[in-house]
Amino acid sequence: MVSVFVGYGFVLVASGVFVAALAMYAWERRDRVGAKPLAVLLTGQAIWCGCAAAAVLSRGTWWALFWSRAWYVGVALSVAGLFVFALEYTGHEKWLGRRTYVVLAIEPALLLVAAAVTPSLLYTTAGQSPARMLGWTIVSGDLFWAHVVYSYLLIAVSSVLIIRFALSSGELYRKQVYGFLIAIFLPWAGNIAYLFTDFGIDTTPMTFAATGVVLSWTVLRAGFLDISPVAHREVVESLNSAVFVVDGEDRLTEINDAGRELIGCDDAVNEPVADVFAEWPALRDTAVLGVASETRTEIAREDRYFDVHVTPLYDDRNHCVGRLILVHEMTEQKTRERQLEHRNQQLDRFASVVSHDLRNPLNVADGSLELARETGDPKHFDRLERALDRMTQLIDEMLTLARGGSTTEAMTLPLPALARAAWEHVETGDATLRVDTDRAVVGNEEQLLQVFENAFRNSVEHGGDGVTITVTADDDGFYVVDDGQGIPEAKRESVFEHGFTTSDEGTGLGLAIIEHVAESHGWDAAITESDAGGVKLLITGVETTTTPAENAAIGEYTYN
């Protein structure tokens, strides 16, 4: 039996040296969350193991009793260190003020004073016993049991905090979670076995040392989250981006609120990622793709756009253990980019007109003015006037495009009134207008006048002499139809392009303005052939209503 105790003594010596070195290692990494109290815990365990080893190796002597009282310095540091570690690492730092440290110091101070002055309060001896670890039969006193209750209380609180933290940390950190649970179980098992059984060896120093080793591996080596769990949860949950953590078996191990909202599922943890993203094929393909480095891609779903950032997760042996997937919606950004691109195109068009389209009539005006001065012939003034009119038309139409945007000041507008007003603003020659509708639309009056003016001008300029233009409407929109020469089918897709015209007198902007106004209202514009072989302008996607009788004349009207 003696050889067993001697062997156990040397095991305690080795354990003490090891945890002392581990305490130095933890202190060198004291910038990590929980590392400082962990270093205190390990220092206490080193003292505890060292004193226990000295007591075992001097068993049966007075020195054994001395070292058995001295080890309470290590016990106090170990228990208090574990409690402070649990508070700090689980995000309860607000309880770690000066008052807390003073309260934690009271019990150890009283215990150590009592152990030094009146050791009988801790225990008394009932003679030597070769079968006991210290070589003495120890009878525990009231102070000892009070200390046991106090220590168990701190260890119990620490255990609850750490277990709750470990179990809420996600499947990705399964190994570290197991480490925490083992670390908490060991000291309970060792101390209960010594106090409440006939087992002659107190393994509590060893089991507490094992706790320190496991905690050190979990926190310092395995890098459990590298931030406190509360900070981890707060960071993840506060992200606007959806966060998904996928393990090496392609199962979802963690998801934040934004992710649950995105996929429309509250209970997706531990499910195969292919099933979780079954309704998101593009995201599913990205999530299940094994990646060795960070990847970034954009995916679209219906009218929404998302930026998907996938980062591989590696353990301390550089083995890929999973993937972190961040999904950030960028629909608004895409919308702004399209709007900016559209604006830039408008500026390019404006610059084109200023630099090119206006140059021709400006040269004509300059030449006509020079000839008028030289010859005095009035026909040159007529030519000058036409050039100026041409420039005015170009400027007005380009300003319409440049100022265009979303509709404002929308109101209910009778189509008959709009058509008649626009007709009066256009040089129509011998053309005829028929209004064959009593419907109204909701929109911006000025912009809708521009639609009709440009549609009428286009029909007059390209439809031929005596063209008849008819305005009609139904539940889906309104239409401007003429019986002119029409537009070849091959060119109909190009008519809305900036600068496209089939006439030397046209600006190529009229139909572009019509499409622009339609888009700003959320409508669609298209060109097709009318029943008479002419042009039919369709403005669809419009909610039309019947015009009140006092606002529109019902029937067919002709204006020359």
Secondary structure, DSSP 8 states (H G I E B T S, - for coil): -HHHHHHHHHHHHHHHHHHHHHHHHHHHTTTSTTHHHHHHHHHHHHHHHHHHHHHHHTTTSHHHHHHHHHHHHHHHHHHHHHHHHHHHHTT-GGG-SHHHHHHHHHHHHHHHHHHHH-GGGTEEEEEE-TTSTTSEEEEE-HHHHHHHHHHHHHHHHHHHHHHHHHHTS-GGGHHHHHHHHHHHHHHHHHHHHHHSS---S--HHHHHHHHHHHHHIIIIIS-SSSS-HHHHHHHHHH-SSEEEEEETTSBEEEE-HHHHHHHT-S--TTSBHHHHTTT-HHHHHHHHS--SS-EEEEEEETTEEEEEEEEEEE-TTS-EEEEEEEEEE-HHHHHHHHHHHHHHHHHHHHHHIIIIITHHHHHHHHHHHHHHHHH--THHHHHHHHHHHHHHHHHHHHHHHHH--S--S-EEEEHHHHHHHHHHTS--TT-EEEE---EEEEE-HHHHHHHHHHHHHHHHHHH-TT-EEEEEEETTEEEEEE-SS---GGGGGGTTSTT--SSTT--S-HHHHHHHHHHHTT-EEEEEE-TTSSEEEEEES---EE--TTTS--S-EEE-
